[in-house]
Amino acid sequence: MLVDATRRDLERFVHRDDWIVIPDIHGSPLIQNVVDVVASLPAKIVQLGDIIDARQPGCSGEVALGAVSCLVAARPDTILIRGNHEQEFIRRCGVDAGVGQESTNSISEPGDGTNAAHSDYNQTYDELIARYGHIPPQWLRLIRSSIYYHETDHLLFLHGGYSSKVETSAIQRIAMTDMLTSYCVRPSWHGKKIVRGHRLVDEPEEWINHISCDAGGWLPGRPFRIAIVSDSAADQKLRGWIEVTKSTLKLWRMT
């Protein structure tokens, strides 16, 4: 049920052992509103990658980086997951990726047979170069601080998914390109429940082995939906979501 909400309603709904899951941003003009809503809530926060590379008019990768930087300053425990757009940004900058174990080669969508990525890759990189003549170091540091995945007792946060035919339940056996670019989670995945962005859905949705969270908050006319996920042993982990616009705040509770 979707209802109008106040900050007090959100504080009562969100538990300390929940995760506030901010999906793909792509420079959404709503991201500062999102940060204003979630920064003070009593739960852990994770952002699922693709902060940058504005995909619609009115979006700005640099504005999104500024808002996320404010969130991290207010909540230093915020987890930033790396998306395929952050990985490509790092490659364009010509530096090591910053988390120790990965290649900085150009990435591509699974199965497309090329190393040339989407036309909207590098939009933020080009925007910053055009504005400043270089990449501001604070934005590069922020992007390089992102990680491929974050694991808890019951959940596995990553950007993409698991498309490999390799039978596994271990994150260590998922390929880096899958974590960044896969749109699917194979039925054979029997590890911890994956919480991911990347694949566009109408609203956050839960399946047996994963939760998809990218509800297109960067698309014109759509609210930004922030999933609330329980880190418990219960089978159902998607408790609901917060819907944010410039002027409204709503709460969807799973029944």
N, C-alpha and C positions, 0 to 999 in steps of 0.2 A: 504494500500500500504506500503510495506516494503522498506525503503530507507536507504542508508548510512547516518550517522548523525555525527555532531560535537557537542561538548559541547554547543556551541552557539545555535545550532538548538534545543537542548533539553531545554535550558533556554527560548527560544521563545515559545516552545510548551507547557511546563508545567506551569499551572496557580497557583497562590498563594492559591486558594481555592480548589485545587486538592489534592488527596492523592496519594503518591507514595507507592505502595503495594508490599512489598518483600514477596514472598510466601515461602513455605517449603525450607529449606536450606540443611538439612541432611549432613552437612560437605562439601558442594560443594567447589571444588578448585577455583571456580569463585567468591566466596563471597567477597574477598577483592577487586576485580575489580568492583563488584556491589557497594560496599561502596564508592569507589573512585568516581564513577559516580554520585551517588545520594546525597551524603552528602551536596553538595553546591547548590542543585537545590531549587528553590523558592516554595516549596510545603511541606505539612505535610507528615510524614513518618510513616508507620505502618509495622511491621513484623508479619506474621501470624502464627508463631510457628514452631515447629520441626526444630529448629536450629541444634540440636545434632543428634547423632546416624548415623554415616556414613553408607550409604547403597551401596556404590560402591567403588572399588579400587581407590586410589588417593584422597579419601575424608577423612576429619578429623574433628571430633566434636570439639576438642580443638582449632584448627585453626579457625573454624567458630565462636566459642565463642569469640576469640580474635578480629576477624573482627567486630562482632556486638558490642563488648565493645568499640571499636574505634568509631563506628558510634554513639553510645549513648553519648560518650564523646564529639564528635563534634556537635551532635544535641540532646541535653538533652530532647527535646520535643518528641523524637521518642517513639512510642507506641509499646511495646512488648506483643503480644498475646501468651498465653500459649497453647502449643500443647500436644498431648497425650504422646510424648516422654519426654517432660519436666516434666510432671506430674509423670511419672514413675521414672525418675531420682530423683525427690524430695522424692518419697516414699522410694527408695533405700537408700537415705541419712539418712532416719529416722528422719526427721525434719518436723515441721508444714509447710504447703504449702505457707504461707507468704502473702496471700491476704485476709484471714479472714473468708471466708464463706464456704470453701470446705473441703471435706474429703480427706485424703491422702491414701485411700485404693488403692490397685493395680487395674488398669483399664484393660478392655478387649474390643475387637471390638464388636459392637452390634450383639447379636444373636449367638455368638460362644459358649456360655454356659460355659466359663472358666474364671479363673482369671489369666491364663498364657498368656502373651501377645506375640507379634511377636518375632521371634528369634533375630531380630535386635534391640529390646529394650535392653537398658543397655550397648550397645557397648561403648559409651562414658564414662559411669561410670567405666566400667572395664578397659578401656584404661587409665584413670586418676589414678585409684588405682594401676595399674601395673607400671605406670611411677613414681608416687610420693609417693605411700603408703597411700595416703589420697586424699580427694577431695579439691583442692585449694579453699579457701574461696571466692575468687573473682568470680569464676565461679558459685558457689552455690548462692551467692548474686544476680548475674545477672539473673540466672534462676528463683529465687524466686521473682524477681521484676516483672515478667510477670503476666498478668491478663487474666481472662477468656474471656472477651469481651470488646469492646469499642464502644460506641454509640454516634452518632452525630444526627443532625436534620433529615438526610435522609438516613443514612447508619448504619449498624450493622456489626462490624468486629468480627469474631470469627474463630476458627481453623476448626471445623467440620461442623455441620449443624443442621438440625431439622428433626428427624425421628419420633418423638412421634405422636401418634394418638390424643393427646390432642389438641383440637381446640384452638388456641391462636394466638395473634399477639404481645404478650408481652415477652420480653427477660427474664423477671423474672420467667416465667413459663417453659422455656426450661431447661431440665435436664442438669446437669453438664456433664454427660457422652455423651450426644448428642453434646454439644459444643466442646468436645474434640475428639470424635471418629466417629460421624455419617458421612457417605459418601453421604447422600442425603439431599435435602431440599424438604419437602412435598409440593405439590401444594396448600395445605390448609394454608400455611404460608402467611399471608397478612400484616405482619409488615413491618418495614423498610427493604430496600434491603440488604440482607446478602452478605457480601464480605468474602470469605473463601478460605482456602487452603485444604490440606488433600487429596482430591480426585484428582487423576492424570488426567490431560487433555493434549491435544496436544498443545494448546495455550490458553491464557486467553479467557474465553467465558462468555457471558452475557445471562441470562434468565430473565423471567418476575420478579422473586422474588429473584434472587441471581446472583452473579458473582463468578465463580470458577477460581482460579489464579495459582494453582500449575501445571506448565507446565514442571515439571521434570528437572529443572536446575541442579539437582544433578546426572542426568543420563549421561553416557559417550557419548560424541559427540553432546550433546544438548547445545544450548546457554541458558543462564539464562534470563528468561523473567520477567520483572518488570512491573506490570500493573499500568496504570495511570487512576485513577477513579475520576470523578467529584462529589463533594458533593453539588449537586444542586437539585432543584425540578424537573428537566427534567427526563423523563422516561428512556432514555438511559444514563448510567453513565460511562461505559467503553469507555474512549476516545482513548485508544491505549495502546501500551506497548513499552518498551525499551528492545532491545536484546543485551546482553553483552557476549562476549567471551574474551579470553586472548588477542586477537589482533584486534577485530572489535567492532564497536558500530553502531547499527541500530535502526531505529524508525519505528514502525507501527502505522499509523493513521487510525482510523475507518472512513469509508466513510458514 
